Amino acid sequence: MTAPHEAPIHTILGANGVVGRELARALSARGCRVREVSRTPCAVNPGDEIVAADLLDARATANAVAGSAVAYLVAGLEYRARTWEQQWPLVMRHAIDACEGAVDHHGLRTALTACRPRAAVTVAIRLHAQARRATGG
């Protein structure tokens, strides 16, 4: 078994939302090493790594993803169409670029399969549905 400090890092971009918190709990329950990223992060599980980053900032996003084995993009934005039209393409571009440029602790390029938008969206939808059922919402 891999020691916790050597386990691959699972990074959650947008960790403070409902989906991000549920994902952090689920990953931790499976023994994963979790890095939670948001503008004002708050650890969900003891031992989670927290990183403050604005996903509208390409460098901050890249730094948050660096060294990750998997990254999940579950961030949300203000519920205004104009905000999503203007900001979501930037958030997606920064997340994808960060994943493509991620480097592990050995200096090798890392393949981050969860950066494929379809995979991240599938996870987000499933977790959101589970959270809604659990809360009766």
Buried (B, 14 or more C-beta within 10 A) or exposed (E): EEEEEEBEBBBBBBBBBBBBBBBBBBBBEEEBBBBBBBBEBEEBBEEBEBBEBBBBBBEBBBBBBBBBBBBBBBBBBEEEEEEBEEBBEBBBEBBBBBBBBBBBEEEEEBEBEBBEEEBBEEBBEBBBEEBEEEEEE
